[in-house]
Amino acid sequence: MESSIRTLFVKQHLDLLGPRTSFKYNSGIELELLKAFQGKISLFELLLFYKADVLVVPTRIAAPWLKTLMNKPGYTQTMEETTTNIVDIYNVDLSEYDLVITHDPFLTEVKQLKERFPNTVFAYILAEHSSYQMHEIGIDYDLFLDHTLNSTDKISRLPQAINFLFPRVPEKIRNMFPFERKSIFLDYRSIGHLISGGSNNVSLELEDVNNFLSNLEFNIPIEGISKTSLQPYMFNTFNENDSIEYYSKLCRTKYFVTIANRVGQAAFDAASSGCLIIGTDKSDLHKMLCHKELLMTGNITLEDLYSKVNYIESNEDLQKEALKHQENFLSLYCIQHPKKIFEEACKLKRS
């Protein structure tokens, strides 16, 4: 149920997330496109869902998270050397698009672009919601796409903020990676939580992670953690491309564990891939996505996790019920909703 809305995704050339070249979308490029994600893959399914073209533009405004990366030795040079086909958005005819989505609101000239292309909806995603300063620039966009779900579900006017979980294409992902499900995958924050007793879920060393995983006593195979996933913002200089292996892991995983206090997009990557999500009731998103019996509470210990997994493993009816619950949530919030809101926004823009 991918969208038929003609979509352009725009990112700055020093932005680590997403492909590092401009291109026109066409069917059959899914694996090559995934290879182009050399760190976080949270935007991959969005591009497939909207069949979006990608435009890489020169970097103009860096949010605090991007400034942090640009201050890392070698970061800017690496991005300059590996990013190609950079285009000035003013040289692009945006009238062929119903929707333009930018990764962070860096288009300071969005007012002029809206005048030139009055039928095009301009929307932005915040890469990090702690970058509140960026809203001052985004105020002239048509839509702020709020993936914390602290806004509204309905389009009533332009401009406005709208609830927006990243769109998902579960059928396509599972067809791309048709593996048997028999393993358990603990995300790196969960590993940090369990290693530290709840005091730390980041800044992990790969050796410590591997030692921890090798001593686990689950009755099913355990997926390893990549070196890339432990780097800040998943930026690496050691040429490990983890994107295809990441989805391969998810599509052979039966249980995905994400029980640390900070919740990113990994739970939705895993749900789209067909894993059963063991989450935490500290997360409002988990309380919607996860079946209630797969939520954990309190200062979760390794013994708690063993007990939870054994309980789920022994109850096939619960597994089916939990998967059905997740599929219904994905269908409503990650397939139907992101299609409907832009259809309504485009109608409103043209009226």
C-alpha positions as CSV (number, residue, x, y, z in Angstrom):
1,M,0.0,0.0,0.0
2,E,2.8,2.4,-0.9
3,S,1.8,6.0,-1.5
4,S,1.2,7.4,-5.0
5,I,2.0,10.9,-3.9
6,R,4.9,12.2,-6.0
7,T,7.5,12.8,-3.4
8,L,11.0,14.4,-3.1
9,F,13.2,13.8,-0.1
10,V,15.8,16.5,0.5
11,K,18.9,16.2,2.8
12,Q,22.1,18.3,3.2
13,H,25.3,16.9,1.9
14,L,27.0,16.6,5.4
15,D,23.9,14.8,6.9
16,L,24.9,11.3,7.7
17,L,21.4,9.8,7.5
18,G,20.2,8.6,4.2
19,P,21.8,8.1,0.7
20,R,24.8,10.2,-0.2
21,T,23.7,11.0,-3.8
22,S,20.8,12.5,-5.6
23,F,18.7,10.1,-7.7
24,K,15.4,9.4,-9.3
25,Y,13.5,6.5,-7.8
26,N,12.6,3.4,-9.8
27,S,11.4,0.0,-8.9
28,G,14.1,-2.7,-8.5
29,I,16.6,-0.5,-6.7
30,E,15.7,-1.5,-3.2
31,L,18.8,-3.5,-2.3
32,E,21.1,-0.9,-4.0
33,L,19.3,1.8,-2.1
34,L,19.7,0.0,1.2
35,K,23.5,-0.3,0.6
36,A,23.6,3.5,0.3
37,F,22.5,3.7,4.0
38,Q,25.9,3.5,5.7
39,G,24.7,4.2,9.2
40,K,21.1,4.5,10.6
41,I,18.5,3.1,8.2
42,S,15.4,4.7,9.7
43,L,14.6,6.6,6.5
44,F,14.9,3.6,4.2
45,E,11.3,2.5,4.3
46,L,10.1,6.0,4.0
47,L,11.8,6.3,0.6
48,L,10.3,3.0,-0.5
49,F,6.8,3.9,0.8
50,Y,6.7,7.2,-1.1
51,K,8.8,5.9,-4.0
52,A,10.7,9.2,-3.3
53,D,13.3,10.8,-5.4
54,V,16.3,12.0,-3.4
55,L,17.9,15.4,-3.6
56,V,21.2,16.1,-1.9
57,V,21.8,19.9,-1.4
58,P,24.8,21.9,-0.1
59,T,24.8,22.1,3.7
60,R,23.6,25.5,5.0
61,I,22.3,25.0,8.5
62,A,23.5,22.4,11.0
63,A,21.3,21.4,13.9
64,P,23.2,20.8,17.2
65,W,23.4,17.0,16.5
66,L,25.0,17.7,13.1
67,K,27.4,20.3,14.5
68,T,28.6,17.6,17.0
69,L,29.4,15.3,14.1
70,M,31.0,18.0,12.0
71,N,33.4,18.7,14.9
72,K,34.6,15.0,14.9
73,P,38.0,14.6,13.3
74,G,37.6,13.4,9.7
75,Y,33.8,13.6,9.6
76,T,33.4,16.5,7.2
77,Q,36.2,15.2,4.9
78,T,34.6,11.8,4.8
79,M,31.2,13.1,3.9
80,E,32.7,15.5,1.3
81,E,34.6,12.6,-0.3
82,T,31.7,10.1,-0.3
83,T,28.7,12.4,-1.2
84,T,28.1,12.9,-4.9
85,N,25.6,14.7,-7.3
86,I,25.0,17.6,-5.0
87,V,22.3,20.0,-6.5
88,D,21.0,23.5,-5.6
89,I,17.3,23.1,-5.0
90,Y,16.7,26.4,-6.8
91,N,17.7,24.6,-10.0
92,V,15.0,21.9,-9.6
93,D,11.5,22.1,-10.9
94,L,9.5,21.2,-7.8
95,S,6.2,21.5,-9.6
96,E,6.5,17.8,-10.5
97,Y,6.2,16.9,-6.8
98,D,3.1,16.9,-4.6
99,L,5.3,16.7,-1.5
100,V,8.8,17.8,-0.5
101,I,10.2,16.4,2.8
102,T,13.4,17.8,4.2
103,H,15.5,16.1,6.9
104,D,15.6,19.0,9.4
105,P,14.1,22.3,8.4
106,F,17.1,23.9,6.7
107,L,15.3,25.6,3.7
108,T,15.5,29.2,4.8
109,E,14.0,30.2,1.4
110,V,11.0,28.0,1.9
111,K,8.6,31.0,1.6
112,Q,10.0,31.8,-1.9
113,L,9.8,28.1,-2.9
114,K,6.1,28.0,-1.7
115,E,5.4,31.0,-3.9
116,R,7.1,29.5,-6.9
117,F,5.4,26.1,-6.4
118,P,2.0,26.8,-4.8
119,N,0.7,23.3,-5.2
120,T,3.6,21.5,-3.5
121,V,3.4,20.7,0.2
122,F,6.7,21.4,2.1
123,A,7.2,19.3,5.2
124,Y,10.1,18.6,7.6
125,I,11.3,15.9,10.0
126,L,13.5,16.6,12.9
127,A,16.5,14.2,13.0
128,E,16.7,14.8,16.8
129,H,13.8,16.2,18.7
130,S,16.1,17.7,21.2
131,S,17.1,20.2,18.4
132,Y,14.2,22.5,19.3
133,Q,16.0,25.5,17.9
134,M,15.3,24.3,14.4
135,H,11.6,25.0,14.7
136,E,12.3,28.7,14.3
137,I,13.4,27.9,10.7
138,G,10.6,25.4,10.2
139,I,7.8,27.8,11.1
140,D,7.4,28.7,7.4
141,Y,7.0,25.1,6.2
142,D,3.5,23.6,5.7
143,L,4.0,20.7,8.0
144,F,6.1,19.6,10.9
145,L,6.2,15.7,11.0
146,D,6.2,14.9,14.7
147,H,7.3,11.3,15.3
148,T,7.0,11.7,19.1
149,L,3.2,11.8,18.6
150,N,2.8,14.9,20.7
151,S,0.7,16.6,18.0
152,T,-2.6,15.8,16.3
153,D,-3.6,13.0,14.0
154,K,-5.8,15.2,11.7
155,I,-4.9,17.7,9.0
156,S,-7.1,20.7,9.7
157,R,-5.0,23.6,8.3
158,L,-1.6,24.6,6.8
159,P,0.8,25.1,8.4
160,Q,0.5,22.7,11.4
161,A,2.3,20.0,13.3
162,I,1.0,16.4,12.6
163,N,1.7,13.1,14.3
164,F,3.9,11.0,12.0
165,L,5.6,7.7,12.6
166,F,8.0,6.8,9.8
167,P,6.1,4.9,7.1
168,R,6.8,1.2,6.8
169,V,6.6,-1.4,4.0
170,P,6.6,-4.7,6.0
171,E,5.5,-6.9,3.0
172,K,8.4,-5.6,0.9
173,I,11.0,-6.0,3.7
174,R,10.0,-9.6,4.5
175,N,10.0,-10.5,0.8
176,M,13.5,-9.0,0.4
177,F,14.8,-11.1,3.4
178,P,12.8,-14.4,3.5
179,F,14.6,-16.1,6.4
180,E,13.5,-18.6,9.1
181,R,12.8,-16.9,12.4
182,K,14.7,-18.6,15.2
183,S,17.0,-16.0,17.0
184,I,16.8,-13.3,19.6
185,F,18.2,-9.8,19.0
186,L,19.0,-7.3,21.9
187,D,19.4,-3.8,20.8
188,Y,22.6,-2.0,22.0
189,R,20.8,0.1,24.5
190,S,19.2,-3.0,26.1
191,I,22.7,-4.6,26.3
192,G,24.1,-1.4,28.0
193,H,21.2,-1.4,30.4
194,L,21.8,-5.0,31.4
195,I,25.6,-4.7,31.6
196,S,25.4,-1.6,33.8
197,G,22.4,-2.6,35.9
198,G,20.4,0.3,34.4
199,S,22.9,3.1,34.8
200,N,24.2,3.3,31.2
201,N,22.8,2.3,27.8
202,V,25.4,4.0,25.5
203,S,29.2,4.3,25.1
204,L,29.7,0.6,24.9
205,E,32.9,-1.2,23.7
206,L,32.4,-4.0,21.2
207,E,34.6,-6.4,23.3
208,D,32.4,-5.9,26.3
209,V,29.3,-6.4,24.3
210,N,30.6,-9.6,22.7
211,N,31.6,-11.0,26.1
212,F,28.2,-10.2,27.5
213,L,26.4,-11.9,24.5
214,S,28.6,-15.0,24.7
215,N,27.6,-15.6,28.3
216,L,23.8,-15.3,27.8
217,E,21.7,-18.5,28.4
218,F,18.8,-18.2,26.1
219,N,17.6,-21.4,24.4
220,I,17.7,-19.8,21.0
221,P,20.5,-18.3,18.9
222,I,21.6,-14.8,19.8
223,E,22.3,-12.1,17.1
224,G,25.5,-10.2,17.3
225,I,26.0,-6.5,17.4
226,S,27.9,-4.6,14.7
227,K,30.7,-2.2,15.4
228,T,28.8,0.5,13.5
229,S,25.8,0.4,15.8
230,L,28.0,1.3,18.8
231,Q,29.4,4.5,17.2
232,P,27.9,7.9,18.0
233,Y,25.2,8.5,15.3
234,M,26.5,5.3,13.7
235,F,29.3,7.1,11.9
236,N,32.2,4.9,11.1
237,T,35.5,5.3,9.4
238,F,36.2,1.5,9.0
239,N,34.1,0.8,6.0
240,E,31.6,-1.5,7.6
241,N,28.3,-1.3,5.7
242,D,25.8,-2.8,8.2
243,S,22.5,-1.9,6.5
244,I,21.8,-5.2,4.6
245,E,23.1,-7.3,7.5
246,Y,20.9,-5.3,9.9
247,Y,17.7,-6.2,8.0
248,S,18.9,-9.7,7.5
249,K,19.3,-10.1,11.3
250,L,15.8,-8.6,11.9
251,C,14.2,-11.0,9.4
252,R,15.7,-14.0,11.0
253,T,14.9,-12.7,14.5
254,K,11.9,-14.0,16.5
255,Y,12.2,-11.7,19.5
256,F,13.6,-8.2,19.4
257,V,14.5,-6.8,22.9
258,T,14.4,-3.1,23.4
259,I,13.9,-2.4,27.1
260,A,16.2,0.6,27.9
261,N,14.7,3.9,28.8
262,R,15.4,5.7,25.6
263,V,13.4,4.5,22.6
264,G,14.5,5.0,19.0
265,Q,13.2,3.7,15.7
266,A,14.7,0.2,16.1
267,A,11.4,-1.2,17.6
268,F,9.6,-0.2,14.4
269,D,12.4,-1.5,12.1
270,A,11.9,-4.8,14.0
271,A,8.1,-4.8,13.9
272,S,8.2,-4.1,10.2
273,S,10.5,-7.0,9.7
274,G,8.1,-9.3,11.6
275,C,9.8,-9.7,15.0
276,L,7.9,-9.9,18.2
277,I,8.9,-6.8,20.2
278,I,9.7,-7.1,23.9
279,G,9.6,-3.5,25.1
280,T,9.3,-1.3,28.2
281,D,6.2,0.3,29.7
282,K,8.4,3.4,30.2
283,S,7.8,4.2,26.6
284,D,4.4,5.5,25.4
285,L,5.2,4.3,21.9
286,H,6.0,0.8,23.2
287,K,2.7,0.8,25.0
288,M,0.9,1.3,21.7
289,L,3.1,-1.0,19.5
290,C,3.7,-3.9,21.9
291,H,1.3,-6.4,23.2
292,K,0.7,-5.8,26.9
293,E,2.2,-9.1,27.9
294,L,5.4,-8.4,26.0
295,L,6.0,-5.1,28.0
296,M,8.4,-5.2,30.9
297,T,8.4,-2.9,33.9
298,G,10.7,-1.6,36.6
299,N,14.5,-1.9,36.6
300,I,14.6,-4.9,34.3
301,T,17.3,-7.6,35.1
302,L,18.7,-10.4,32.9
303,E,16.7,-12.9,35.0
304,D,13.5,-10.9,34.3
305,L,14.3,-11.1,30.6
306,Y,15.0,-14.9,30.7
307,S,11.7,-15.4,32.4
308,K,9.8,-13.2,29.9
309,V,11.3,-15.0,26.9
310,N,10.6,-18.4,28.3
311,Y,7.0,-17.5,29.1
312,I,6.4,-16.2,25.5
313,E,8.2,-19.2,24.0
314,S,5.9,-21.6,25.9
315,N,2.7,-19.9,24.7
316,E,2.1,-20.1,20.9
317,D,-1.3,-18.4,21.2
318,L,0.3,-15.4,22.9
319,Q,2.9,-15.2,20.1
320,K,0.1,-15.1,17.5
321,E,-1.9,-12.6,19.4
322,A,1.1,-10.3,20.0
323,L,2.1,-10.4,16.3
324,K,-1.5,-9.6,15.3
325,H,-1.5,-6.6,17.7
326,Q,1.8,-5.3,16.2
327,E,0.6,-5.8,12.6
328,N,-2.6,-3.8,13.4
329,F,-0.6,-1.0,14.9
330,L,1.8,-0.8,11.9
331,S,-1.2,-0.9,9.4
332,L,-2.9,2.0,11.2
333,Y,0.0,4.3,12.1
334,C,2.8,3.4,9.7
335,I,0.8,2.6,6.5
336,Q,-2.7,4.1,6.5
337,H,-2.0,7.3,8.5
338,P,1.1,8.5,6.6
339,K,-0.7,8.0,3.3
340,K,-3.9,9.7,4.4
341,I,-2.4,12.8,5.9
342,F,-0.5,13.8,2.8
343,E,-3.4,13.2,0.6
344,E,-5.4,15.6,2.8
345,A,-2.6,18.1,2.9
346,C,-2.3,18.1,-0.9
347,K,-6.0,18.7,-1.3
348,L,-5.9,21.5,1.2
349,K,-2.9,23.1,-0.4
350,R,-4.6,23.1,-3.8
351,S,-7.9,24.5,-2.5
